[in-house]
């Protein structure tokens, strides 16, 4: 009788363990598909931001556009970003979508500002875009993957340009603290 009870308990335990393992494997498979989809969407958002910056630079710096033309150019960019973020809202972080789109709002007005205000507005605009790109890199997992690869390869790159970049980066980080 005892051996039959032990046998039944063994079978039940085996069934439960098998089910737990099967569920974990399903979650891992699903998680990988979601990660791949999110990465693709964040790559596309990053690309759209780069294209939007090109348009914003034209709007902010080039003479020859009317206020209405500048407004139309930036409206097209903002609506494209907003539409993309709405279409992929299931996979995008709401705050990143908001910041990425909102970074371009008001860029069309920078051209007409007085020099001091224009300089400040341009700095704020560029900082917002830089933050949007950093957020996308963090949210997509690229930053963590780069850290992981660097820890594996132990690569230590150095050149005059890299050293200058590091110096500027540390000054910038010191400014923000």
Secondary structure, DSSP 8 states (H G I E B T S, - for coil): -HHHHHHHHHHHHHHHHHHHHHHHHHHHHHHHHHHHHHHHHHHHHHHHHHHHHHHHHHHHH-SS--HHHHHHHHHHHHHHHHHHHHHTTTTS-HHHHHHHHHTTTTGGGGGGS-HHHHHHHHHHHHHHHHHHHHHHHHHHTHHHHHHHHHHHH------HHHHHHHHHHHHHHHHH-
